[in-house]
Amino acid sequence: MNDFTNSWLLKDVSTVAVVCTQFGDSGKGKIVDLLAPWADIIARGTGGANAGHTIRRGDQEYVLHIVPSGILYDCEGKINVIGSGMVVDPIALCKELQVLDATGLTHNYLKVAYNSKLVLLSHILLDRLKESQGGLKIGTTGKGIGPAYVDYYDRHGLVMNDLLNPTRLREKLLRNLDHHRRWLRTFNRDLIEKIMFQEDLGGGKFYYPTDLFNFSEIIHQYEECGKSLQRMIVDTDSLLKRSVGEKNILLEGAQGNLLSIDHGTYPFVTSSDSTAAGLARGVGLKGGDIDRIFGIAKIYLTRVGKGPFPTELGGEQSERWCNDSLTTQASEQAIFPHASIISSYDFEQGIGIRQTGNEYGRTTGRPRRVGWLDLPLLRYSAQFIGRYLILTKLDVLDECPTIKVCEAYEYQGPDYVLGDQTFRAGDILKIARPEPEILQHCRPLYKEFEGWQTPITDITYYDNLPSQLKELLRYIEHATDLSIVMVSVGADKDKNISIYL
Ligand code: IMP
């Protein structure tokens, strides 16, 4: 076990949650990997293949989308759980397990909730269609997450257990596809065909021109998935309930508080409650069962897809650039060869931070929009975590001469009524409201810090960190009333510094 797992923070606790306080992608995978030696059970409870959790071991990088990050400890007998609140594409899950097999990772103790919700091919199709046509665009990952949750709440959905009962599967799938076909009539036929021919949707194998869906191919595929997953499908809610107080349970969040359907910047959010409370519910527990929550935040901020982002470097230009489907890591390097973390032009400095921090989506490859750390948003988000914060990717800013932190916003929009409060131009906000109509008119008020401009990745003790960085950390703690218990200074598992052990 490492220092952190031996610390007082994990003494006398049974259930610990790791959640992101921002818009996801803050390095949860690495922290879960670090805490996994302490845990007996590692469970995910929200989202699905929209997540991309990266774990680095030497030269090897593992990117997990559905399987919890604790799977690297399967060989030690630790149980990994795909919880009942998740939406699982069985085809994608089988592929992910094949990749694990190919890299020599076992999954003997992986359990899949019998009542987790299925993401079907038609959900992925609908998700991509909605994002390709006019109307509100969220910039989803295109993994079918929203439509799968919609079906579940509309009581049309299928669950994992259906894969184990072929007759029931056939009946429910026929009914579900029928329902989707009616909805699909409103979309452009050529676009449907184009999407159904995408490689990850089977390259046309599941498409049938007259009927839209090739039912026999689809049912065959799901039956095969059922056979592969059969031994893993169990009642994980009961397993977790029985284990509270008895075993060490690590709950792995997905996405982030600001993307929560209930508490995030709606409608620019994902379709599950990605806070700790939603995570507990998604594994069959109560919020009160969680003994300790670690909130994760990067020292800067990123966001993928659409939605308000007051501290974005390069503002609207960055949003347009990152959401343009033609922008790739290679194309931005070619078009902006001189962009760097020390550029004086905001948009190019954003590209520089993106390149240094490798801020490209693990699920979609999209460039992540980059901006400065936003304390009004962090203060808002802190309400869902309690006290303990882990700050990640500090080393990314090593070369930055000046580091900005947004202390507060000045609202500059028209009068806007939010419940019993009216926001007026000139209002100062210390705590953000997750309402896009407000956030899009907020001008960040920055405090500037001198950068440390020296590599910190090999530093192992807090006392040895550069004084400029320690000053910044103290400021963040003071300004948010949170305790920073660990900082991460590199991608490798051991590149962390525990504070206040
Ligand atoms: P969906 O979850 O695919 O429906 O996407 C909804 C919004 O959440 C989009 O803005 C996505 O970019 C964002 N999102 C979903 N999953 C992640 C994630 O794991 N990291 C960061 N953003 C995500």
Residues whose N, C-alpha, C, O or C-beta is under 5 A from the ligand:
A	BS01	IMP	F23 G24 D25 N50 A51 G52 I138 G139 T140 T141 G142 K143 I145 G146 Q255 L259 V269 T270 S271 V304 G305 K306
